Amino acid sequence: MRLAILSDTHVPGRADGIPGWVEDRVREADLVIHAGDFDSPDTLDRLRDLSARFVGVRGNIDPPAIDLPFVEVVEVDGLTFVVTHGTGTRTGYESRVADAVRDAAGDGAVGVAGHIHEVVDETVDGVRVLNPGTATAANPGDDATMMVGTVADGSLSVEVVRDD
């Protein structure tokens, strides 16, 4: 299964729109995972419209009209993903995400989070933590990034994609 993993689009608050290259990868994916901070219901609707299947969570700046959970658990070809936005400062971020993953699904799940606008692919106490950065280079991000991945037989491969 092909994945498009993104976060922190912040449209229209910090960015004018979702870049075309991001939309292309969203269209190509079997599943789109968004880790919050859409900024507006229109941005959420746009991504849902482009997606074959969509999973998303609410971020810390999302308005109440974005009626998504703060944590979502999804099974993909034998692999469990826990999607959450993330909280707090940069210090201890990966550990907080790993704790949220364990609380929601136990060991063995993969965490997908946003919030810090930085790319992360680290294993913390046995939990893989992914952060695709900001898909629109929203402040304080320096460049637009997302992740594309493939899940096969319970195994995940991921690559970071940047504005081309």
N, C-alpha and C positions, 0 to 999 in steps of 0.2 A: 504494500500500500504506500502510495506517495503522499507525503505530508508537506504542507506549507505552515511554518511556525513563525508567528509575528506578534508584535506587541507595540504599545506606546505610539499609536498612529497620531494621536493628538490633533485631529482635523475637526474643526477649523482653528482651534485655539493657538496652536504653535506651528501648524503647517497648512498649506493651501489645499492639498489633496493627497491622495495615495498615488505614489509614482506608478507609471505605466508598467515598468518592469516587475513591480510587486504584484500588481493586478494580474499580469501574465502568469506568474507562478501560482497565484491563488486559483486561477482558472484551471491550471494543469493538475492541481492536487486532487486526490481522492478525499482527503480530509484537511480542513484548515483549522488550526488551533491559534486563538488570539488570547494573549495574557493580559488584556485590559488596557485602560486609558484610550478608549476610542475618541472621547471628547464630546461626541454628539450622536444622537440616534441615527442621523443620516449616514454617518460613517459605518456604524454597525449594520444598517440596512444594506449599504453598498457591498460590504464584504459578504454578507449572507447571500445576496443576489448573485455574486460571482462564484460562490462555493458550491461544490457538489454536496458536501457535508460540512457542517460548521459546529465548532465547539468554542465557546468564549466565556470569559469571566469579567466581572466588573472590576475596574481599577479605582484607585483612590481619588481621582478627579472626575470620574464619570458621574453625570447627573442622574437623579432618580428615574428619569425616563428610560435609562438603559437598565432594563429589568433582567439582569443576569445574576447568577450566584457569585459569591466571592471565591468559591472553590468548586471545581468540577472534576469528576473522575470519569475517564473514558478508557475502554478496552479496545486495543487495536492489534489484531492478529497475534494474540497471546501476550501482549505487553500492556501494562497498565500505566496510564499517564495521569498525573495529578496536576491540574492547571490552577494556578493562583496568581494574583498580581505581584505579591511581594510587599514587604513593609519596611519601614525604618531607614536607617542610614546605610551607607555602603559597608561599614564595619559589621561583620557578622551576618551579612546578607545570605550567603550560601547556606550557612547553618540554620538560619530561620526558615528558609525554603525547604531544606531537607527535613526539618522537624514537622513542617506542615504536610509534607508528603507522607511521612511515617504516620502522622495522626489520621490522615484521610484513607490511606491504603496499605500501610505497613511497609516492610522492607521489600525491595525488588521493584518498586514503582519508579518511574522517571518523573521528575518535577519539571514543569515548564512555568516560568515566571517572567515578569517584566520589571518595571518600576525604576531601575537604576540606569536605563538607557545604555547599557554596556553588554557586549557579547560575553556569555559565560558558557562553558561546557566543562564542568568539573564534577568529580565524584567526591562526595562529602560523607564520610562514615557509611559507605556502601550505597548511597543514593546519588544517582546521576542528576545533576541540576543543569538545566538549559535555560539560557536567556538569549533571545534572538536580537537584543538591542532595540533600537527604534527604527521602524520601517520608513520613517519620513525625515530622519535626521533632526527630530524635534529637540529643541534646547532641553537639557544640556548635551545632547548627543552631537558628535562631530560628523558622523556620516550615516547614511541610511543603510540598514542591515536587516536581514531576516535569515531564517534557516529553512532549508529544504531537507527532507529526510525520506528514508525508506524503512519500512518495517516489514520484515519477512521472518516467519517462524520464531517470533518472540525476540528478534534481534533488531537493533536500531542503528542505522548509520545516518550521520548528519553532516551537512556542510553549510558553511556561512556564505551567504550571497550578499554582495555589495552592489551599489549603483554601478551599472556598466556604461 
